[in-house]
Amino acid sequence: MGRLFGTDGVRGVANEGLTAELALGLSVAAAHVLGDAGAFDGHRPVAVVGRDPRASGEFLEAAVIAGLASAGVDVLRVGVLPTPAVAYLTGALGADFGVMLSASHNAMPDNGIKFLARGGHKLDDTIEDAIEAHYARYGVGDENWKRPTGAAVGRVRQYTEGFDKYVAHLVAVLPNRLDGVKVVIDGAHGAAARVAPEAFARAGAEVVFTLGAEPTGLNINEGVGSTHLDKLQAAMKEHRADLGIALDGDADRCLAADADGEEVDGDQILAILAVAMKEAGTLRRGTAVATVMSNLGFKLAMEREGIELVQTAVGDRYVLEEMKQHGFALGGEQSGHVILLDHATTGDGTLTGLMLGARLAATKQPLSDLAAVMTRLPQLLINVKGVDRSRVTTCAELAAAVKEAEEELGSTGRVLLRPSGTEPLVRVMVEAADQVQAKAVAERLAEAVRTYLG
């Protein structure tokens, strides 16, 4: 059995790679491992369980809850809520751990299971490995673990207050209200389809239009959300709103659009918030954290604004680890994962959008002007599917192709090849002084990946 946990939990095609049996067994294993790690401190353990609207989430949620309850864990079932909401509630309710069922921005046939430690934090690799080892040893039907009986089995309770509690938290942490800001919201037919419009309205914004706000269980991320900005961009032009935000399926990321329908990506959002937090004195140690995928223009902007930049490997978990280790308050990715560690333990797309709105309201400036704090250098990303992603760092021929490309770009650009942590593909990113060169080099490297790793 290969490693089940990827960079963001366990994912797969629901009822194929990710079965009810796997969900049940992993939940039992998680209960035992977290209990053995001392997370329960001798009291009856409690877990918060939430999901996004995918149809498969219904049976997977039932399997997870069955596994937890069979291991003696009481369950607070919060229903359809964003990943950051489940993380927040895990901490706010003093639960011992949380479970979120979602495949984030992936297409509907996929689903995933993400375990959160006490306080709503992501699990360390060592804990994930221990869960996998327990599952591999005992599986689902093995009788070599002590099963509670009678009053010792876990109880399941609907926790209907989660929606209001989370929305109230979002509004309470804002530096100012959003009165006068007109907003368009794309909820990706996902977990924040109800949460985001409600939070913006309570914060004082005028929500002039919503899309991706009618989840059926089958349409999550389908032509909408942060991976499909065209509908949001068109709506911004039509409604002449001040701010457009696009979330993904579990609402842990956010991209934006200005009044002219121009995209504002994660780097620009991070730059806007970094400047705002520096002015407010809340940017701890005057530092922002980003990944190596961030545009070179972001790095230059931070230098100009007197803000230190720390870069990590790709993945919001690595950004978060760096922030927690050194006490930084702001970090994120170009994809729109933005972590505001004073208010959230994970990326939170709705919170990010609200903070952007608060900046607009406070400065009275259009989003296009705020985003101009940085200039994006031409950058092209190609996802190469159907190749052996495990050989990216070991293939000598591919390394030679990369070296040749780097020599061609010189100091005016860069190349980054990496295997996706959540999908079976290799990402080829090229940054250059102009779009034509970036496209040519990226396409050449993508073909090399197909040739040598296919």
C-alpha positions in Angstrom: 0.0 0.0 0.0 1.4 3.4 -1.0 1.2 6.3 1.3 -2.5 7.3 1.6 -1.9 10.9 2.9 -1.0 13.5 0.3 -0.2 17.2 0.9 -3.8 17.8 2.0 -5.3 14.7 3.5 -6.4 11.5 1.7 -8.0 12.0 -1.7 -9.4 9.8 -4.4 -12.3 9.0 -6.6 -15.2 8.5 -4.2 -16.4 4.9 -3.9 -13.4 3.8 -6.0 -10.1 4.8 -4.5 -11.8 6.4 -1.5 -14.3 3.9 -0.2 -16.6 3.8 2.8 -14.5 1.0 4.2 -11.3 3.1 3.9 -13.1 6.1 5.5 -14.3 4.0 8.4 -11.0 2.3 9.0 -9.0 5.6 8.8 -11.4 7.2 11.3 -11.0 4.3 13.8 -7.2 4.5 13.3 -7.2 8.3 13.8 -9.2 7.9 17.0 -6.7 5.4 18.4 -3.6 7.2 17.3 -4.7 10.6 18.6 -5.8 9.0 21.8 -2.5 7.2 22.3 -0.7 10.5 21.6 -2.4 11.9 24.8 -4.8 14.2 23.0 -7.7 13.0 25.0 -6.1 13.5 28.5 -8.3 10.7 30.0 -11.7 12.3 29.1 -14.2 11.1 26.6 -13.0 12.3 23.2 -15.0 14.7 21.0 -14.6 15.2 17.3 -16.1 17.9 15.0 -17.1 16.4 11.6 -18.0 18.5 8.5 -18.2 18.2 4.8 -18.6 20.0 1.5 -21.8 19.5 -0.6 -20.5 16.6 -2.8 -23.0 13.8 -3.0 -20.4 11.3 -2.0 -19.8 13.2 1.2 -23.1 11.9 2.5 -22.0 8.2 2.6 -18.4 9.1 3.5 -19.6 11.2 6.4 -21.7 8.3 7.6 -18.7 6.0 7.4 -16.4 8.4 9.3 -19.0 9.0 12.0 -19.6 5.3 12.4 -15.8 4.7 12.7 -15.4 7.4 15.3 -18.4 6.4 17.4 -17.4 2.7 17.3 -14.0 3.8 18.8 -15.7 5.7 21.7 -15.5 9.2 20.2 -18.5 11.6 20.6 -19.2 13.4 17.3 -20.5 16.9 16.7 -21.9 16.8 13.2 -21.8 20.3 11.8 -22.9 19.4 8.2 -21.9 21.4 5.2 -19.4 24.1 6.2 -16.0 25.2 4.8 -12.8 23.6 5.9 -11.7 26.7 7.9 -15.1 26.6 9.6 -14.5 23.0 10.8 -11.0 24.0 11.9 -12.3 27.1 13.8 -15.1 25.1 15.5 -12.6 22.3 16.5 -10.7 24.9 18.4 -13.6 27.1 19.6 -15.5 24.1 21.0 -12.5 22.5 22.7 -12.8 19.3 20.6 -10.0 16.8 20.5 -9.8 16.7 16.7 -11.8 17.5 13.6 -12.6 15.7 10.4 -13.4 17.4 7.0 -14.7 15.6 4.0 -13.7 17.5 0.9 -11.5 17.3 -2.2 -11.2 21.1 -2.3 -10.9 22.4 -5.9 -10.9 18.9 -7.4 -13.8 17.8 -9.7 -16.9 16.3 -8.2 -16.1 12.6 -8.6 -13.2 13.1 -6.2 -13.5 13.4 -2.4 -11.1 13.5 0.5 -10.7 13.1 4.2 -8.7 15.7 6.2 -8.0 15.2 9.9 -7.3 18.2 12.1 -5.6 18.1 15.5 -6.8 19.8 18.7 -7.1 23.5 18.1 -8.0 23.0 14.4 -4.4 22.5 13.2 -3.2 20.2 10.4 -1.6 17.0 11.5 2.2 16.5 11.4 3.5 13.9 9.0 4.5 11.7 11.9 0.9 11.5 13.1 -0.4 10.9 9.6 2.1 8.1 9.2 1.0 6.6 12.6 -2.6 6.7 11.4 -1.7 4.9 8.2 0.4 2.3 10.1 -2.5 1.6 12.5 -4.9 1.3 9.6 -2.5 -1.1 7.7 -2.2 -3.2 10.8 -5.8 -3.5 11.9 -7.8 -2.6 8.8 -11.6 -2.5 9.3 -12.7 -5.8 10.5 -9.8 -7.0 12.7 -10.8 -7.7 16.3 -7.3 -6.9 17.8 -8.4 -3.5 19.2 -10.7 -3.1 22.2 -14.1 -2.0 21.1 -16.2 0.0 23.6 -19.7 -1.3 24.3 -22.8 -0.1 26.1 -22.5 3.5 27.4 -18.8 3.6 26.2 -19.6 3.9 22.5 -19.5 7.3 21.0 -22.7 9.5 20.7 -23.6 11.6 17.7 -25.2 15.0 17.9 -26.2 17.6 15.3 -24.4 20.8 16.0 -26.6 23.4 14.3 -25.0 26.4 15.8 -21.8 26.0 13.8 -22.9 28.2 10.9 -23.8 31.3 13.0 -20.8 30.8 15.3 -18.3 30.8 12.4 -19.9 33.7 10.6 -19.9 35.7 13.8 -16.2 35.0 14.3 -15.4 36.2 10.7 -17.1 39.5 11.2 -15.7 40.0 14.7 -12.1 39.9 13.6 -12.3 42.5 10.9 -10.4 45.7 11.4 -13.4 47.8 10.1 -16.8 47.3 8.5 -17.4 47.0 4.8 -20.1 49.7 4.5 -20.3 51.1 1.0 -18.4 48.2 -0.7 -20.3 46.4 -3.5 -19.4 42.7 -3.8 -19.9 39.8 -6.2 -19.4 36.4 -4.7 -18.7 33.1 -6.5 -19.2 30.3 -4.0 -18.1 27.4 -6.4 -21.4 25.6 -5.6 -19.3 24.6 -2.6 -19.1 24.6 1.2 -19.3 28.5 1.5 -22.2 29.0 -0.9 -24.3 30.2 2.1 -21.5 31.3 4.5 -19.8 33.9 2.3 -22.8 36.0 1.3 -24.0 36.0 4.9 -20.7 37.0 6.3 -20.3 39.9 3.8 -23.8 41.1 4.4 -23.3 41.1 8.2 -20.0 42.9 7.8 -21.9 45.8 6.0 -21.1 45.0 2.3 -23.7 45.1 -0.4 -23.8 41.8 -2.1 -25.0 42.8 -5.5 -24.7 39.3 -7.2 -23.9 35.8 -6.3 -23.0 32.8 -8.5 -21.9 29.3 -7.7 -24.4 29.5 -4.9 -26.7 26.6 -5.7 -25.0 23.4 -4.8 -26.7 20.2 -5.9 -24.1 17.7 -4.7 -23.0 17.2 -8.3 -21.9 20.6 -9.5 -19.2 21.7 -7.1 -16.4 23.6 -8.9 -18.2 23.0 -12.2 -17.3 26.0 -14.4 -17.3 28.3 -11.3 -15.0 29.1 -8.4 -11.4 30.0 -8.1 -10.4 27.6 -10.9 -12.9 29.2 -13.4 -12.8 32.9 -13.0 -14.5 33.9 -16.3 -18.0 34.0 -14.9 -16.9 36.2 -12.0 -15.0 38.5 -14.3 -18.0 38.9 -16.6 -20.3 39.6 -13.6 -17.9 42.3 -12.3 -18.1 44.1 -15.6 -21.9 43.8 -15.7 -22.6 44.9 -12.1 -19.6 47.3 -11.8 -19.0 46.1 -8.2 -16.0 47.1 -6.2 -14.8 43.6 -5.3 -15.4 40.1 -6.7 -14.2 37.0 -4.9 -14.1 33.4 -6.1 -13.8 30.6 -3.6 -13.0 26.9 -4.2 -15.1 23.9 -3.1 -14.1 23.9 0.5 -13.5 27.7 0.7 -9.9 27.5 2.0 -8.7 29.7 -0.9 -9.8 32.9 -2.6 -9.0 34.7 -5.8 -10.4 38.1 -6.7 -11.5 40.4 -9.6 -11.6 44.2 -9.8 -14.3 46.4 -11.2 -13.0 45.9 -14.7 -13.0 42.1 -14.4 -9.3 41.9 -14.1 -8.0 39.0 -12.0 -6.3 39.7 -8.7 -4.3 36.6 -7.8 -3.0 35.2 -4.5 0.3 37.1 -4.7 -1.5 40.4 -5.2 -3.9 39.7 -2.4 -1.0 38.7 -0.1 0.8 42.0 -1.1 -2.3 44.1 -0.4 -2.8 42.5 3.0 0.9 42.6 3.9 1.0 46.4 3.3 -2.3 46.9 5.3 -1.0 44.8 8.2 2.3 46.6 8.2 0.5 49.9 8.5 -1.7 48.6 11.3 1.3 47.1 13.2 -0.1 43.6 13.0 2.5 42.2 10.5 4.6 40.4 13.1 8.3 40.7 12.6 7.5 42.7 9.5 7.5 39.5 7.5 5.3 37.7 5.0 5.6 34.0 4.0 5.1 32.7 0.5 6.1 29.8 -1.6 8.7 29.5 -4.3 5.8 29.6 -6.9 5.2 33.3 -6.0 5.7 35.7 -8.8 9.1 37.5 -8.9 7.0 40.8 -8.9 5.7 39.9 -5.4 9.2 39.6 -4.1 10.2 42.9 -5.6 7.1 44.6 -4.2 7.9 43.3 -0.7 11.4 44.7 -0.9 10.1 48.1 -2.0 7.6 48.2 0.9 10.3 47.2 3.4 8.6 43.9 4.2 10.8 40.8 4.7 9.9 37.7 2.6 10.4 34.1 3.6 9.8 31.5 0.9 8.9 27.8 1.4 8.3 24.7 -0.6 5.0 24.6 -2.5 2.0 23.8 -0.3 0.1 25.8 2.3 1.1 23.3 4.9 4.8 24.4 4.5 3.8 28.0 4.7 1.8 27.3 7.9 4.7 25.4 9.4 7.1 28.3 8.8 4.6 30.8 10.3 4.0 28.7 13.4 7.7 28.0 13.9 8.7 31.7 13.7 5.6 33.5 14.9 4.7 35.1 11.6 1.1 36.4 11.1 0.6 36.4 7.3 1.4 33.8 4.6 0.0 32.3 1.5 0.2 31.0 -2.0 -0.4 32.4 -5.5 -3.3 30.0 -5.8 -5.2 32.0 -3.2 -4.5 30.1 0.0 -4.0 33.0 2.5 -3.3 32.3 6.2 -4.1 35.0 8.7 -2.7 33.1 11.7 -4.1 35.5 14.3 -7.6 34.6 13.2 -7.4 31.2 11.5 -5.4 28.0 11.7 -5.8 27.3 7.9 -6.3 29.2 4.7 -9.7 30.8 4.8 -11.1 32.1 1.5 -14.1 33.9 3.1 -11.9 35.6 5.7 -9.4 36.6 3.0 -12.2 38.2 0.9 -13.6 40.0 3.9 -10.1 41.4 4.7 -9.8 42.7 1.1 -13.2 44.3 1.5 -12.1 45.9 4.7 -9.1 47.4 3.0 -11.2 48.8 0.2 -13.6 50.4 2.7 -10.8 51.8 4.8 -8.7 53.3 1.9 -11.6 54.3 -0.4 -9.3 53.1 -3.2 -10.4 50.8 -6.1 -9.1 47.2 -6.0 -7.1 47.8 -9.1 -5.1 50.6 -7.4 -4.4 48.5 -4.4 -3.3 45.5 -6.5 -0.9 47.8 -8.4 1.4 47.5 -5.3 3.0 44.8 -7.3 3.6 44.2 -11.0 3.2 40.6 -12.2 6.0 39.4 -14.4 4.9 37.0 -17.2 4.5 33.6 -15.8 3.2 30.5 -17.4 2.1 27.3 -15.7 1.4 24.0 -17.7 0.0 20.9 -16.0 1.4 17.8 -17.7 -0.8 14.8 -17.1 -0.2 11.1 -17.7 3.5 11.0 -16.7 5.5 9.5 -13.9 5.6 12.3 -11.4 7.8 10.4 -9.0 10.8 10.8 -11.4 10.8 14.6 -11.6 13.9 15.0 -9.5 15.8 11.9 -10.6 15.5 12.0 -14.4 18.9 13.1 -15.8 17.6 14.1 -19.3 14.9 16.3 -17.7 17.5 17.9 -15.5 19.6 18.8 -18.6 16.5 20.3 -20.3 15.8 22.5 -17.2 19.5 23.6 -17.0 19.4 24.7 -20.7 16.2 26.6 -20.1 17.6 28.4 -17.0 20.7 29.4 -18.9 18.5 30.9 -21.6 16.4 32.9 -19.1 19.4 34.1 -17.1 18.6 36.5 -14.3 15.4 37.7 -15.9 13.4 34.5 -15.2 13.2 31.2 -13.6 12.0 27.6 -14.0 10.2 25.4 -11.5 9.1 21.7 -12.1 7.3 19.9 -9.4 5.0 16.9 -9.0 1.5 17.8 -7.8 0.8 16.7 -4.2 -3.0 16.2 -4.8 -3.3 15.3 -8.5 -1.5 12.8 -10.9 0.4 15.4 -12.9 3.6 17.5 -13.1 3.5 21.3 -13.0 5.9 23.2 -15.2 6.2 26.9 -14.3 8.3 29.4 -16.3 8.8 33.0 -15.5 10.4 35.3 -18.0 10.8 39.0 -19.0 8.1 38.7 -21.6 5.1 36.4 -22.3 6.4 35.1 -25.6 9.6 33.8 -24.1 7.8 32.4 -21.1 5.4 30.5 -23.4 8.1 29.1 -25.6 10.3 27.9 -22.8 7.3 26.4 -20.8 6.0 24.5 -23.8 9.5 23.1 -24.6 9.9 21.9 -21.0 6.4 20.5 -20.9 7.2 18.4 -24.0 10.4 17.3 -22.3 8.4 16.1 -19.3 6.1 14.1 -21.6 9.0 12.6 -23.5 11.2 11.6 -20.5 8.5 10.8 -17.9 5.7 9.5 -20.2 
